[in-house]
Amino acid sequence: MTSLAFDVVHADDRAVINIDTVTLKKQLQDRPDTVLIDVRTADEIKQVGTIGIYQNINITRGWIETDIGEQVPDKHTPLVVYCGRDIRSPLAAATLMSMGYTNVKNYTDGYFKWKAAGLDVFVPDKAPDSILYDMPKKVTDGVYTCLL
């Protein structure tokens, strides 16, 4: 990312509380009411997965202003916003704060560092280039399993 683009993306960092993986794990333990918001597109999530915890929702960065009220009506709910590599999530966190959400944090490590650390992930489609959910696996000679 060019330095100008970096400056634009991180212009609101001073107002946004940024947290790393250790801090996110602690928050999820201490505040189980925390809602994670993955701001990547549905196709990105389908291809590579998302953080595998119960209160993890997907609101694409471009729809955060219109969809957040339905998904999280209480503006005091603890929210942690993330994307793949901390590019869109700082903007989404700043937007939520400007909309009156009072407990917003940005997960700077992002999904790819979470996954690389071996933490829980959910991959909705294990065979994205196929009509199958997962590729067939051999059970025994001439017998394979698959899920549509």
VEXTIGU-426410 format. One record per atom (N, C-alpha, C): residue in three letters; x, y, z. Coordinates in Angstrom, 1 decimal, decimal comma. Each point is the difference from the previous one (the first is absolute). Layout:
// VEXTIGU-426410
+-----+--------+--------+--------+
| res |      u |      v |      w |
+-----+--------+--------+--------+
| ala |      X |      Y |      Z |
...
+-----+--------+--------+--------+
***
This chain:
// VEXTIGU-426410
+-----+--------+--------+--------+
| res |      u |      v |      w |
+-----+--------+--------+--------+
| met |    0,8 |   -1,2 |    0,0 |
| met |   -0,8 |    1,2 |    0,0 |
| met |    0,9 |    1,2 |    0,0 |
| thr |   -0,3 |    1,0 |   -0,8 |
| thr |    0,8 |    1,2 |   -0,1 |
| thr |   -0,2 |    0,8 |    1,4 |
| ser |    0,9 |    0,9 |    0,3 |
| ser |   -0,1 |    0,7 |    1,2 |
| ser |   -1,2 |    0,9 |    0,1 |
| leu |   -0,4 |    0,6 |   -1,2 |
| leu |   -1,2 |    0,8 |    0,0 |
| leu |   -1,2 |   -0,8 |    0,3 |
| ala |   -0,1 |   -1,2 |   -0,6 |
| ala |   -1,2 |   -0,9 |    0,3 |
| ala |    0,1 |   -0,4 |    1,4 |
| phe |    1,1 |   -0,4 |    0,5 |
| phe |    0,2 |   -0,4 |    1,4 |
| phe |   -0,5 |    1,2 |    0,9 |
| asp |    0,4 |    1,2 |   -0,3 |
| asp |   -0,5 |    1,1 |    0,8 |
| asp |   -1,5 |    0,2 |    0,0 |
| val |   -0,6 |   -0,2 |   -1,1 |
| val |   -1,4 |    0,2 |   -0,1 |
| val |   -0,7 |   -1,1 |    0,8 |
| val |    0,4 |   -1,3 |   -0,2 |
| val |   -0,6 |   -1,1 |    0,7 |
| val |    0,1 |    0,2 |    1,5 |
| his |    1,2 |    0,4 |    0,5 |
| his |    0,2 |    0,1 |    1,4 |
| his |   -0,2 |    1,4 |    0,6 |
| ala |   -0,7 |    0,9 |   -0,7 |
| ala |   -0,2 |    1,3 |    0,4 |
| ala |   -0,7 |    0,1 |    1,3 |
| asp |   -0,9 |   -1,0 |    0,3 |
| asp |   -0,9 |    0,0 |    1,1 |
| asp |    0,6 |   -0,8 |    1,2 |
| asp |    1,2 |   -0,6 |   -0,2 |
| asp |    0,6 |   -0,8 |    1,0 |
| asp |    0,1 |    0,6 |    1,4 |
| arg |    0,2 |    1,3 |    0,1 |
| arg |    0,1 |    0,7 |    1,2 |
| arg |   -1,3 |   -0,2 |    0,9 |
| ala |   -1,1 |    0,0 |   -0,7 |
| ala |   -1,3 |   -0,2 |    0,8 |
| ala |   -0,4 |   -1,4 |    0,2 |
| val |    0,5 |   -0,9 |   -0,8 |
| val |   -0,3 |   -1,4 |    0,1 |
| val |    1,0 |   -0,8 |    0,9 |
| ile |   -0,6 |   -0,8 |    0,8 |
| ile |    0,9 |   -0,8 |    0,9 |
| ile |    0,4 |   -1,3 |   -0,8 |
| asn |    1,2 |   -0,2 |   -0,2 |
| asn |    0,6 |   -1,1 |   -0,8 |
| asn |    0,4 |   -1,1 |    1,0 |
| ile |   -0,3 |   -1,2 |   -0,4 |
| ile |    0,4 |   -1,2 |    0,9 |
| ile |    0,6 |   -1,0 |   -0,9 |
| asp |    0,9 |   -0,8 |    0,7 |
| asp |    0,6 |   -1,2 |   -0,7 |
| asp |   -0,6 |   -1,3 |    0,4 |
| thr |    0,5 |   -1,1 |   -0,5 |
| thr |   -0,6 |   -1,3 |    0,3 |
| thr |   -0,1 |   -0,3 |    1,5 |
| val |    1,1 |    0,2 |    0,7 |
| val |    0,0 |   -0,3 |    1,4 |
| val |   -1,2 |    0,8 |    0,7 |
| thr |   -0,1 |    1,3 |   -0,3 |
| thr |   -1,0 |    0,8 |    0,6 |
| thr |   -1,4 |   -0,4 |   -0,4 |
| leu |   -0,2 |   -0,4 |   -1,3 |
| leu |   -1,3 |   -0,5 |   -0,5 |
| leu |   -0,4 |   -1,3 |    0,8 |
| lys |    0,9 |   -0,9 |    0,1 |
| lys |   -0,3 |   -1,3 |    0,7 |
| lys |   -0,4 |    0,3 |    1,4 |
| lys |    0,7 |    1,0 |    0,7 |
| lys |   -0,4 |    0,3 |    1,4 |
| lys |   -1,4 |    0,7 |    0,0 |
| gln |   -0,2 |    0,9 |   -0,9 |
| gln |   -1,3 |    0,6 |   -0,1 |
| gln |   -1,2 |   -1,0 |   -0,2 |
| leu |    0,2 |   -1,0 |   -0,9 |
| leu |   -1,0 |   -1,0 |   -0,2 |
| leu |   -0,2 |   -0,8 |    1,2 |
| gln |    1,0 |   -0,2 |    0,8 |
| gln |   -0,1 |   -0,8 |    1,2 |
| gln |   -0,7 |    0,8 |    1,1 |
| asp |    0,4 |    1,3 |    0,2 |
| asp |   -0,5 |    0,9 |    1,0 |
| asp |   -1,4 |    0,5 |   -0,3 |
| arg |   -0,2 |    0,3 |   -1,3 |
| arg |   -1,3 |    0,6 |   -0,4 |
| arg |   -0,6 |   -0,9 |   -1,1 |
| pro |   -0,7 |   -1,1 |    0,4 |
| pro |   -0,6 |   -0,9 |   -1,0 |
| pro |   -1,1 |    0,6 |   -0,8 |
| asp |   -0,5 |    1,2 |    0,4 |
| asp |   -1,0 |    0,7 |   -0,8 |
| asp |    0,6 |    0,8 |   -1,2 |
| thr |    1,3 |   -0,1 |   -0,1 |
| thr |    0,7 |    0,7 |   -1,1 |
| thr |   -0,5 |   -0,5 |   -1,4 |
| val |   -0,3 |    0,9 |   -0,9 |
| val |   -0,3 |   -0,4 |   -1,3 |
| val |    1,1 |    0,3 |   -1,0 |
| leu |    0,5 |   -1,0 |   -0,7 |
| leu |    1,0 |    0,3 |   -1,0 |
| leu |   -0,7 |    0,3 |   -1,3 |
| ile |    0,5 |    1,0 |   -0,7 |
| ile |   -0,5 |    0,3 |   -1,3 |
| ile |    1,0 |   -0,1 |   -1,1 |
| asp |   -0,1 |   -1,0 |   -0,9 |
| asp |    0,9 |   -0,2 |   -1,1 |
| asp |   -0,5 |    0,9 |   -1,1 |
| val |    0,8 |    0,9 |   -0,5 |
| val |   -0,5 |    1,0 |   -1,0 |
| val |    0,5 |   -0,4 |   -1,4 |
| arg |    0,5 |   -1,2 |   -0,2 |
| arg |    0,4 |   -0,5 |   -1,3 |
| arg |   -1,3 |   -0,4 |   -0,8 |
| thr |    0,2 |   -0,3 |   -1,3 |
| thr |   -1,2 |   -0,4 |   -0,8 |
| thr |   -0,3 |   -1,4 |    0,3 |
| ala |   -1,2 |   -0,4 |   -0,3 |
| ala |   -0,5 |   -1,4 |    0,1 |
| ala |    0,9 |   -0,9 |   -0,8 |
| asp |    0,4 |    0,4 |   -1,2 |
| asp |    0,9 |   -0,9 |   -0,8 |
| asp |    1,3 |   -0,2 |    0,6 |
| glu |    0,6 |    1,0 |    0,7 |
| glu |    1,3 |   -0,1 |    0,7 |
| glu |   -0,2 |   -1,1 |    1,1 |
| ile |   -1,0 |    0,2 |    0,7 |
| ile |   -0,3 |   -1,0 |    1,1 |
| ile |   -0,2 |   -1,4 |   -0,5 |
| lys |   -0,7 |   -0,1 |   -1,1 |
| lys |   -0,3 |   -1,3 |   -0,5 |
| lys |    1,3 |   -0,7 |   -0,5 |
| gln |    0,9 |    0,8 |   -0,5 |
| gln |    1,3 |   -0,5 |   -0,5 |
| gln |    1,0 |   -0,4 |    1,1 |
| val |    0,1 |    0,8 |    1,0 |
| val |    1,0 |   -0,2 |    1,0 |
| val |   -0,4 |   -0,2 |    1,5 |
| gly |   -1,3 |    0,3 |    0,2 |
| gly |   -0,5 |   -0,2 |    1,4 |
| gly |   -0,1 |    1,3 |    0,8 |
| thr |   -0,5 |   -0,2 |    1,2 |
| thr |   -0,2 |    1,1 |    1,0 |
| thr |    0,4 |   -0,5 |    1,4 |
| ile |    0,1 |    0,9 |    0,9 |
| ile |    0,3 |   -0,4 |    1,4 |
| ile |   -1,2 |   -0,8 |    0,5 |
| gly |    0,4 |   -1,2 |    0,6 |
| gly |   -1,0 |   -1,0 |    0,4 |
| gly |   -0,6 |    0,2 |    1,4 |
| ile |   -0,7 |    1,1 |    0,3 |
| ile |   -0,7 |    0,1 |    1,3 |
| ile |   -1,4 |    0,3 |   -0,3 |
| tyr |   -0,8 |   -0,2 |    1,0 |
| tyr |   -1,5 |    0,1 |   -0,1 |
| tyr |   -0,4 |    1,4 |   -0,4 |
| gln |    0,4 |    1,0 |    0,6 |
| gln |   -0,5 |    1,3 |   -0,2 |
| gln |    0,9 |    0,7 |   -1,1 |
| asn |    0,1 |   -0,5 |   -1,1 |
| asn |    0,8 |    0,6 |   -1,1 |
| asn |   -1,0 |    0,2 |   -1,2 |
| ile |   -0,2 |    1,2 |   -0,4 |
| ile |   -0,9 |    0,3 |   -1,1 |
| ile |    0,8 |    0,7 |   -1,1 |
| asn |   -0,6 |   -0,2 |   -1,2 |
| asn |    0,6 |    0,6 |   -1,2 |
| asn |   -0,8 |    1,2 |   -0,5 |
| ile |    0,6 |    1,2 |    0,1 |
| ile |   -0,6 |    1,2 |   -0,6 |
| ile |    1,0 |    0,6 |   -0,9 |
| thr |   -0,1 |   -0,1 |   -1,3 |
| thr |    1,0 |    0,5 |   -0,9 |
| thr |    0,2 |    1,5 |    0,3 |
| arg |    1,3 |    0,4 |   -0,1 |
| arg |    0,3 |    1,4 |    0,3 |
| arg |   -0,9 |    1,0 |   -0,7 |
| gly |   -0,4 |   -0,2 |   -1,2 |
| gly |   -0,9 |    1,0 |   -0,7 |
| gly |   -1,4 |    0,0 |    0,5 |
| trp |   -0,4 |   -1,0 |    0,9 |
| trp |   -1,4 |    0,0 |    0,5 |
| trp |   -0,1 |    0,2 |    1,5 |
| ile |    1,1 |    0,4 |    0,6 |
| ile |    0,0 |    0,1 |    1,5 |
| ile |   -1,0 |    1,0 |    0,5 |
| glu |   -0,1 |    1,1 |   -0,7 |
| glu |   -0,9 |    1,1 |    0,4 |
| glu |   -1,5 |   -0,4 |   -0,1 |
| thr |   -0,3 |   -0,8 |   -1,0 |
| thr |   -1,4 |   -0,4 |   -0,1 |
| thr |   -0,4 |   -1,3 |    0,7 |
| asp |    0,9 |   -0,9 |    0,3 |
| asp |   -0,3 |   -1,3 |    0,5 |
| asp |    0,3 |   -0,1 |    1,5 |
| ile |    0,8 |    0,8 |    0,6 |
| ile |    0,4 |   -0,2 |    1,4 |
| ile |   -1,2 |    0,1 |    1,0 |
| gly |   -0,9 |    1,0 |   -0,3 |
| gly |   -1,1 |    0,2 |    0,9 |
| gly |   -0,9 |   -1,3 |    0,2 |
| glu |   -0,2 |   -0,7 |   -1,1 |
| glu |   -0,8 |   -1,2 |    0,1 |
| glu |    0,8 |   -1,2 |    0,7 |
| gln |    1,3 |    0,0 |   -0,3 |
| gln |    0,8 |   -1,1 |    0,6 |
| gln |    0,4 |    0,2 |    1,5 |
| val |    0,3 |    1,3 |    0,3 |
| val |    0,4 |    0,4 |    1,4 |
| val |   -0,7 |    1,3 |    0,3 |
| pro |   -1,3 |   -0,2 |    0,5 |
| pro |   -0,7 |    1,3 |    0,4 |
| pro |    0,5 |    0,7 |    1,2 |
| asp |    0,6 |   -0,7 |    0,9 |
| asp |    0,5 |    0,7 |    1,3 |
| asp |    1,3 |    0,6 |   -0,3 |
| lys |    0,1 |    1,3 |    0,1 |
| lys |    1,2 |    0,7 |   -0,4 |
| lys |    1,1 |   -0,1 |    1,1 |
| his |   -0,3 |   -0,7 |    1,1 |
| his |    1,0 |   -0,2 |    1,0 |
| his |    0,6 |   -1,4 |    0,0 |
| thr |   -0,4 |   -0,8 |   -0,9 |
| thr |    0,5 |   -1,4 |   -0,2 |
| thr |    1,5 |    0,1 |   -0,3 |
| pro |    0,8 |   -0,8 |    0,6 |
| pro |    1,4 |    0,0 |   -0,3 |
| pro |    0,2 |   -0,6 |   -1,5 |
| leu |    0,6 |    0,8 |   -0,8 |
| leu |    0,2 |   -0,4 |   -1,4 |
| leu |    1,5 |   -0,1 |   -0,3 |
| val |    0,4 |   -1,0 |   -0,8 |
| val |    1,4 |   -0,1 |   -0,5 |
| val |   -0,1 |   -0,2 |   -1,5 |
| val |    0,5 |    1,0 |   -0,7 |
| val |   -0,1 |    0,0 |   -1,5 |
| val |    1,4 |   -0,6 |   -0,5 |
| tyr |   -0,1 |   -0,8 |   -1,1 |
| tyr |    1,2 |   -0,5 |   -0,6 |
| tyr |   -0,2 |   -0,3 |   -1,5 |
| cys |    1,1 |   -0,1 |   -0,7 |
| cys |    0,0 |   -0,4 |   -1,4 |
| cys |    1,2 |   -1,0 |   -0,1 |
| gly |    0,5 |   -0,2 |   -1,2 |
| gly |    1,1 |   -0,9 |   -0,2 |
| gly |    1,3 |    0,5 |    0,5 |
| arg |    0,3 |    1,3 |   -0,3 |
| arg |    1,3 |    0,5 |    0,2 |
| arg |    0,0 |    1,5 |    0,6 |
| asp |   -1,1 |    0,4 |    0,7 |
| asp |    0,0 |    1,3 |    0,6 |
| asp |    0,0 |    1,1 |   -1,0 |
| ile |   -0,8 |   -0,1 |   -1,1 |
| ile |   -0,1 |    1,0 |   -1,0 |
| ile |   -1,3 |    0,7 |    0,1 |
| arg |   -1,1 |   -0,8 |    0,0 |
| arg |   -1,4 |    0,5 |    0,0 |
| arg |   -0,5 |    0,2 |    1,4 |
| ser |    0,5 |   -0,8 |    1,0 |
| ser |   -0,6 |    0,0 |    1,3 |
| ser |    0,2 |    1,3 |    0,8 |
| pro |    1,2 |    0,7 |   -0,2 |
| pro |    0,1 |    1,3 |    0,7 |
| pro |   -1,1 |    1,0 |   -0,4 |
| leu |   -0,3 |    0,0 |   -1,3 |
| leu |   -1,0 |    0,9 |   -0,5 |
| leu |   -1,4 |   -0,4 |    0,5 |
| ala |   -0,3 |   -1,3 |    0,0 |
| ala |   -1,3 |   -0,5 |    0,5 |
| ala |   -0,1 |    0,3 |    1,5 |
| ala |    1,1 |   -0,1 |    0,8 |
| ala |   -0,1 |    0,3 |    1,4 |
| ala |   -0,3 |    1,5 |    0,2 |
| ala |    0,7 |    0,8 |   -0,7 |
| ala |   -0,2 |    1,5 |    0,1 |
| ala |   -1,4 |    0,3 |   -0,4 |
| thr |   -0,5 |   -0,6 |   -1,0 |
| thr |   -1,4 |    0,2 |   -0,4 |
| thr |   -1,0 |   -0,3 |    1,1 |
| leu |    0,2 |   -1,2 |    0,6 |
| leu |   -0,9 |   -0,4 |    1,1 |
| leu |    0,1 |    1,0 |    1,1 |
| met |    1,2 |    0,5 |    0,3 |
| met |    0,1 |    1,0 |    1,1 |
| met |   -0,7 |    1,3 |   -0,3 |
| ser |    0,1 |    0,4 |   -1,3 |
| ser |   -0,7 |    1,2 |   -0,4 |
| ser |   -1,5 |   -0,2 |    0,0 |
| met |   -0,5 |   -1,2 |   -0,1 |
| met |   -1,4 |   -0,3 |    0,1 |
| met |   -0,5 |   -0,1 |    1,4 |
| gly |    0,9 |    0,1 |    1,0 |
| gly |   -0,5 |    0,0 |    1,4 |
| gly |    0,3 |   -1,3 |    0,7 |
| tyr |    0,6 |   -1,0 |   -0,6 |
| tyr |    0,4 |   -1,2 |    0,7 |
| tyr |    1,1 |    0,3 |    1,0 |
| thr |   -0,1 |   -0,4 |    1,2 |
| thr |    0,9 |    0,5 |    1,1 |
| thr |    1,1 |   -0,9 |    0,4 |
| asn |    0,0 |   -1,2 |   -0,5 |
| asn |    0,9 |   -1,0 |    0,5 |
| asn |    0,6 |   -0,8 |   -1,2 |
| val |    0,7 |    0,7 |   -0,9 |
| val |    0,5 |   -0,5 |   -1,2 |
| val |    1,5 |   -0,1 |    0,0 |
| lys |    0,5 |   -1,2 |   -0,5 |
| lys |    1,5 |   -0,2 |   -0,1 |
| lys |    0,3 |   -0,6 |   -1,4 |
| asn |    1,2 |    0,2 |   -0,4 |
| asn |    0,4 |   -0,5 |   -1,3 |
| asn |    1,1 |   -1,1 |    0,3 |
| tyr |   -0,2 |   -1,1 |   -0,6 |
| tyr |    0,9 |   -1,1 |    0,1 |
| tyr |    1,1 |    0,1 |   -1,1 |
| thr |    1,1 |    0,5 |    0,4 |
| thr |    1,1 |    0,4 |   -1,0 |
| thr |    0,6 |   -1,2 |   -0,6 |
| asp |    0,1 |   -1,2 |    0,7 |
| asp |    0,7 |   -1,1 |   -0,6 |
| asp |   -0,8 |   -0,6 |   -1,1 |
| gly |   -1,3 |    0,1 |    0,0 |
| gly |   -0,9 |   -0,5 |   -1,1 |
| gly |   -0,1 |   -1,5 |    0,0 |
| tyr |   -0,9 |   -0,4 |   -0,9 |
| tyr |   -0,3 |   -1,4 |   -0,1 |
| tyr |    1,2 |   -0,9 |   -0,4 |
| phe |    0,9 |    0,4 |   -0,9 |
| phe |    1,1 |   -0,8 |   -0,4 |
| phe |    1,0 |   -0,3 |    1,1 |
| lys |    0,2 |    0,9 |    0,9 |
| lys |    0,9 |   -0,2 |    1,1 |
| lys |   -0,7 |   -0,9 |    1,1 |
| trp |   -1,3 |    0,2 |    0,1 |
| trp |   -0,8 |   -0,9 |    0,9 |
| trp |    0,1 |   -1,5 |   -0,5 |
| lys |   -0,2 |   -0,2 |   -1,3 |
| lys |    0,0 |   -1,3 |   -0,6 |
| lys |    1,5 |   -0,6 |    0,1 |
| ala |    1,0 |    0,8 |   -0,2 |
| ala |    1,4 |   -0,4 |    0,0 |
| ala |    0,4 |   -0,4 |    1,4 |
| ala |   -0,7 |    0,6 |    1,0 |
| ala |    0,3 |   -0,4 |    1,4 |
| ala |   -0,7 |   -1,3 |    0,4 |
| gly |   -0,7 |   -0,6 |   -0,9 |
| gly |   -0,7 |   -1,3 |    0,3 |
| gly |   -1,2 |    0,1 |    0,8 |
| leu |   -0,6 |    1,2 |    0,1 |
| leu |   -1,2 |    0,2 |    0,8 |
| leu |   -1,3 |   -0,4 |   -0,8 |
| asp |   -1,1 |   -0,1 |    0,6 |
| asp |   -1,2 |   -0,5 |   -0,6 |
| asp |   -0,4 |    0,8 |   -1,2 |
| val |   -0,3 |   -0,7 |   -1,1 |
| val |   -0,5 |    0,7 |   -1,2 |
| val |   -1,2 |   -0,9 |   -0,5 |
| phe |   -0,8 |    0,7 |   -0,8 |
| phe |   -1,1 |   -0,7 |   -0,7 |
| phe |    0,1 |    0,3 |   -1,5 |
| val |    0,1 |   -1,1 |   -0,7 |
| val |    0,1 |    0,1 |   -1,5 |
| val |   -1,3 |   -0,5 |   -0,5 |
| pro |   -0,9 |    0,9 |   -0,6 |
| pro |   -1,3 |   -0,4 |   -0,4 |
| pro |    0,0 |   -0,9 |   -1,2 |
| asp |    1,0 |    0,1 |   -0,8 |
| asp |    0,0 |   -0,8 |   -1,3 |
| asp |    1,4 |   -0,6 |   -0,1 |
| lys |    0,2 |   -1,2 |    0,2 |
| lys |    1,4 |   -0,6 |   -0,1 |
| lys |    0,4 |   -0,4 |   -1,5 |
| ala |   -1,0 |    0,2 |   -0,9 |
| ala |    0,3 |   -0,3 |   -1,4 |
| ala |   -0,6 |    1,1 |   -0,9 |
| pro |    0,5 |    1,3 |    0,1 |
| pro |   -0,7 |    1,1 |   -0,6 |
| pro |   -0,1 |   -0,1 |   -1,5 |
| asp |    0,8 |   -0,8 |   -0,7 |
| asp |   -0,1 |   -0,1 |   -1,4 |
| asp |   -0,8 |   -1,2 |   -0,5 |
| ser |   -0,8 |   -0,5 |    1,0 |
| ser |   -0,8 |   -1,2 |   -0,3 |
| ser |   -1,4 |    0,2 |    0,5 |
| ile |   -1,0 |   -0,7 |   -0,5 |
| ile |   -1,4 |    0,0 |    0,6 |
| ile |    0,0 |   -0,7 |    1,3 |
| leu |    1,0 |   -0,7 |    0,3 |
| leu |    0,1 |   -0,7 |    1,3 |
| leu |    0,4 |    0,9 |    1,1 |
| tyr |   -0,4 |   -0,4 |    1,2 |
| tyr |    0,5 |    0,7 |    1,2 |
| tyr |    1,5 |   -0,3 |    0,3 |
| asp |    0,4 |   -1,3 |   -0,2 |
| asp |    1,3 |   -0,5 |    0,2 |
| asp |    0,3 |   -1,0 |   -1,1 |
| met |    1,2 |   -0,2 |   -0,4 |
| met |    0,3 |   -0,9 |   -1,0 |
| met |   -0,2 |   -1,5 |    0,5 |
| pro |   -0,3 |   -0,9 |   -0,9 |
| pro |   -0,3 |   -1,4 |    0,5 |
| pro |    1,3 |   -0,6 |    0,7 |
| lys |   -0,3 |   -0,8 |    1,0 |
| lys |    1,1 |   -0,7 |    0,7 |
| lys |   -0,3 |   -1,5 |   -0,1 |
| lys |    1,0 |   -0,7 |   -0,2 |
| lys |   -0,1 |   -1,5 |   -0,2 |
| lys |   -0,2 |   -0,6 |    1,4 |
| val |   -1,1 |   -0,8 |    0,0 |
| val |   -0,3 |   -0,8 |    1,3 |
| val |    0,6 |   -1,3 |   -0,1 |
| thr |   -0,2 |   -0,7 |   -1,1 |
| thr |    0,5 |   -1,3 |   -0,3 |
| thr |    0,1 |   -0,2 |   -1,5 |
| asp |    0,5 |   -1,1 |   -0,5 |
| asp |    0,1 |   -0,2 |   -1,4 |
| asp |   -1,4 |    0,3 |   -0,7 |
| gly |    0,0 |    0,9 |   -0,9 |
| gly |   -1,2 |    0,3 |   -0,8 |
| gly |   -1,1 |    0,8 |    0,7 |
| val |    0,3 |    0,4 |    1,3 |
| val |   -1,0 |    0,8 |    0,8 |
| val |    0,6 |    1,3 |    0,4 |
| tyr |   -0,7 |    1,1 |   -0,3 |
| tyr |    0,4 |    1,3 |    0,3 |
| tyr |   -1,1 |    0,8 |    0,7 |
| thr |    0,3 |    0,9 |    0,8 |
| thr |   -1,0 |    0,9 |    0,6 |
| thr |    0,1 |    1,4 |   -0,6 |
| cys |   -1,1 |    0,7 |    0,0 |
| cys |    0,0 |    1,4 |   -0,3 |
| cys |   -1,3 |    0,7 |    0,5 |
| leu |    0,1 |    1,3 |    0,2 |
| leu |   -1,2 |    0,7 |    0,5 |
| leu |   -0,3 |    1,1 |   -1,1 |
| leu |   -1,3 |    0,1 |   -0,3 |
| leu |   -0,4 |    1,0 |   -1,0 |
| leu |   -0,2 |    1,3 |    0,8 |
+-----+--------+--------+--------+
***
